[in-house]
Amino acid sequence: MATVGAAVGLGNLWRFPYIAGENGGGAFVLLYLACVVLVAIPIVVAEMTIGRMGQRSPVNSVSRLIPKNRSRWWMAIGWLSVFIPMIGLSYYSVVAGWALEYIVGTADMSQSVRDATSSNRMFNALLSSPLRMLFLHTVFIATAALVVSRGVYKGIEVISKIIMPALGVLLLILVFYSIFFADIAAGLHFLFAPDFSKLSIGVIVMALGQAFFSVAVGVGVMMTYGSYMPEDYSLPGSAAIIVSVDTLVAILAGIAIFPIVFAYGLDPAEGPGLIFVTLPIAFGQMPGGYIIGPAFFVMLFFAAFSTAIGMLEPAVSWITEKGWGRKRVAFGGAFVCWFVGIAAIFSFNEWSDVRLFPWIETVASKDIFNLLDYLVSSVLIPVNGLLIALFAGWVIGHEKLEREVAFGSPLFFRCWYIAVRWLAPIAIGVILVSSLLPSL
């Protein structure tokens, strides 16, 4: 439940709907599902395997598994698995703070948000207030630190057993609302009737990137939680459950959101503002919107929170292995994320014109927030995913892997081994090349 919670987050409820909307709906969904099955699942199994075989934090698990005749440069996997979630959480917390704001702000939407102008005004008012965003950012990240400070069993497991069922119930309520009160036919047609004329190399690459972002491949969370997994748990079975639930949540989010979008004549290709600008217009117009709106953003907050505690855990597990107290480490790590997040907050207002690398074409136009998101989701996560696949497929011994992974069938193991050794690295290479050379 905790690992599912770490995977299910803003990537499913915020990023997936707008990415699907921008890239043609059904054709993108088919590509996304193919990428999840062929690339994401093999690497999730590999990442959890490294964690359970190492029985330590990502840094120390990788260190224990590197053979004596192999380069210590493979330690980069451990360091990236600690560094990536810390940087990711710094700006992830900012978006989660928006959800926190909208839980209260949408309660009176029937009065305050009736059209695009009023919805944009509401969102821009939040973005132009660094103090307000700083307060929300602080509340969110401090609460996540409090849960992580209580440990795996008293903190993370307990909160996951509450949050994940609550998230599921809220999502199903919104799906049923869309079925009975929105344009479900248009929403389902958009999501599941593929328009292959929309396909391009860019869309294929986007589907690969979204599969990574959504399932939390290469972030270190799967490796960390894998180290806590008992020996009698099936790694392939656990990975299948985690990825299946994660994908189901993303699809259900699309079923909940797009019928509402079409019922009120909104634009499914709105982009990142689909959740925070477009949907509030619908909530402001629909019967019961003052209930459905807050419920939606409570769901978004729950998803973000369960992921946040997973993102903080890799660094905490590593430093506590050095003998430091968990509570001190959890709040210390949260402070680092909080501090970096201040720059992300200012990028929407006081530092909106700041560009850190104007001489690099790929990121020349990106503000600090978008630069952090680009570096994490399009560069660092694919790099770490590539290293994990190569480490499992080429460095850890074949026999050790077969014993640990235990597919129960030599054929299934062989298929996974080929995928993690060849297919996944090639696919990730495509993501990296397209990210670093956008002209392709």
Helices and strands as residue ranges (DSSP letters): H 2-7, H 10-10, I 11-15, H 16-22, H 26-35, I 36-40, H 41-54, H 58-65, G 72-75, H 76-105, G 106-108, H 109-112, H 116-127, H 130-149, H 151-151, I 152-156, H 157-181, H 184-192, G 196-198, H 201-215, H 221-227, H 235-263, H 273-273, I 274-278, H 279-285, H 289-320, H 326-346, G 361-363, H 368-374, I 375-380, H 381-390, I 391-395, H 398-405, H 410-418, I 419-423, H 424-436
